[in-house]
Every structure is written in structure tokens, then in C-alpha cells.
Amino acid sequence: MSQKATARKSNIEALPPPPPTVDRESLLSALPHPILVVGEAGTIVFANAAAEAFFSMSAPMLLRSRLSDIVAFGCPLMALVEQVQATGATINEYGIEIATPRFSGSKLVDIYGGPLPEEPRNMFLMLQQRSMAQMIERQLTHRAAARSVSGMAGVLAHEIKNPLSGIRGAAQLLEPGLSDEDRALTQLICSETDRICTLVDRMEVFGDERPLAKDAVNIHDVLNHVRRIAEHGFGSGIRYVEDYDPSLPSVLGNRDKLVQVFLNLLKNAAEAIGRNPENGRIILQTAFRPGVRLSLPGTDTRVSLPLMIQIEDNGCGIPEHLRPHLFDPFVTTKASGSGLGLALVAKIIADHGGIIECDSEPKRTIFRVLLPMQRSRTGTLQTSREG
């Protein structure tokens, strides 16, 4: 063999082996984000393992479904898919809420999608779910806007009460010289102005930005107190189940305000159970979740909210169209309700540095409160004992 041929052979032997071929389906299945390939008429032609977990459906079930079958009616995802199919352009959309019949509430996701280059009739969708911290940060941003509105409400309430008192006084002055028929009208004016004043008084609470007087509060004492009130009043006949963590640290808060919060939540739960209290059940649960932390918007500060308190009932649930606005003022399912109860609950929890969330479906509604803990002057945890 010549010298040239020997050198060529040794060079070939020195080359690295060709890389193994990567199966595209295996690669997509290994990704941690839900990925769907959607065909014509919204049929699902591919779903990776993360999509199975996200939608709580197996891949064979997903492949037998259309996209419209697995997301709630009116979901923004459907409009985005139609946009891609009509224009052939890629999309990047952030902070989209997706709801499906498979999970209660909604999930906040970022969506990336576009047509497949080799199969333009099909399009891919990748959903990147927001973390709990990001969802909480979003809630805190809304809270800052709500505080501005609440300040305006306080000023407005003050300005409304002055002319109302004048209207009521004028009606009372007119009343002695009127006939019985006309006197009924002045009494109607007085009762209606009193009703408006009561509503304005409740609104003024939202404009109160004074710091709360706080102390170490045993949350189990608060829950036991409101449970006893419910058992002997509005919630009699309902079965109460307690699932407490006895070593839960104390809450740094105002006991009276916390009683107001959980009394309101228990009353709502009892009203949701309705006219058949013998089948009703309310679960009061506490737990320690040390991993729950969030970043305050505009700062590098991270706040720990490890104390979880849940009120769960097996009532009728909350209508789906109300869930996103549940803690807004004047949102209510009650014919005679003012819609300020849950808004006030959210404000009190916010004043304690915590957050409140709600998951609801028929026969299972959960209000979940996350609060910071009380620390001693040395920085160590103060644990409270049940009792």
C-alpha cells in the first residue's frame, strides 16, 4: 500500500462516528412545556407528555378530540389558533388565561405558535405555564391599582354623605304638613337615603389606609371562634371538619379583622350549601407551606407566605363567569347582596401582607388564604399551639 493510501486510511479511522439520529417525537415528548400540533378543523394530531399533564388527559384521548373540546367556550387560545390559520404568521402571546372542564379555575400561560414549515396545514402550539410567584405578582400589581381606586372611593363616599343628609333633613321637615299619602313618599325618601348611607359607610372602609394594629395571633383560636358562631347561628346543621396543623406559627395580624374575614368566608360557604344543611360539609384546614415565596413588584425583596388556611364547602359552586371578578366590589350571586363582602375580605388579607385565592366547581369550592408568619425579636419562629 502506498504512503498516500495509508495516510488516507488513518485519517478516515480518526474521524468521529456520525452522531445518532434524534427522533423528533421523542425530543418533543422530553420537553417540559405542553406542546400540541393542531390540524384542520381544530383536530389534535400530536400531544407531548407535558400536554397530557397540563390538560389532565391521556394522549389517545387528546388525539380523539378537537381543541374546542378541551378548552372552555370563549377561551382566547381559540382566537389565536384561528389567527395563525388565517394569516400563516407565528404568534407570541403572554399572560393568557386558559380554562378547561378538567381543572377548576384557570391557568396563566404564555403561548408560542405557528404553522409547521413542512406541513403548513398543521400548526404547533407551545404553552409555558406561569409560576405561582408570577401569578401572585400579577395579583399584587392589580392590588396596587385597587388601592388607588379605594382612595378615590373614600373621598367620593365622604362627598356623597353630605348631600344625602340634606335630602333626608328636607324630607323630615316636609313630613308634618303633608297628607298621609304624601307622607309615605317622604318616609320612602328617608329610608332610601338611610340605605345609601349604609352602603357608603361600607365603601369608606376601602379608603381606610391606616396601618393595622397587629399582634401575634393563633389562627386556630380565630377559626374555632368563627366555627362556634356558625354552629349556633347561620351554619347550624352543617357538619364541620377540622384538619389543623397544631405546630403552625402565629400570624402577625389583627384578631378582630381576621375574625371578620373567616366569618364572612364561613357565612358564604353556609349560604352556598343552601337549604339542605344535613348534607352540607365545611372543611377548615391549616398547613405550613415553607416553599411559597413571592417577589414584590419593583423590588428585589422576596416575601414568604407559608401559612395556608383553607375553607372548603360542598355547595353549589361559583358561576364560571364570576370567578375572575370574585374579589371586585359589587360582584355577587345574591339577589339582595351588596357585593362588598369578598372585596373587603381581599382588602383585609392584603393589609396583612397576604393573598386570597379561590378554586370552585360544583360540590367543591375552596377559598385559600396565604399569610406571613410571626417572628420573634431574635428572628426565630413563634409557633402557636392549637387549643
MODAMO-V84538 format. One line per field, one symbol per residue. ss: DSSP state (H for helix, E for strand, C for the rest). A space follows every 50 residues. Layout:
ss=???
//
This chain:
ss=CCHHHHHHHHHHHHCCCCCCCCCHHHHHHHCCCEEEEECHHHEEEEECHH HHHHHCCCHHHHHCCEHHHHCCCCCHHHHHHHHHHHHCCCEEEEEEEEEE CCEEEEEEEEEEEEECCCCCCCEEEEEEECCHHHHHHHHHHHHHHHHHHH HHHHHHHHHHHHHHHHHHHHHHHHHCCCCHHHHHHHHHHHHHHHHHHHHH HHHHHHHCCCCCCCEEECHHHHHHHHHHHHHCCCCCCCEEEEECCCCCEC EEECHHHHHHHHHHHHHHHHHHHCCCHHHCEEEEEEEECCCCEEECCCCC CEEECCEEEEEEECCCCCCHHHHCCCCCCCCCCCCCCCCCHHHHHHHHHH HCCCEEEEEEECCEEEEEEEECCCECCCCCECECCCC
//
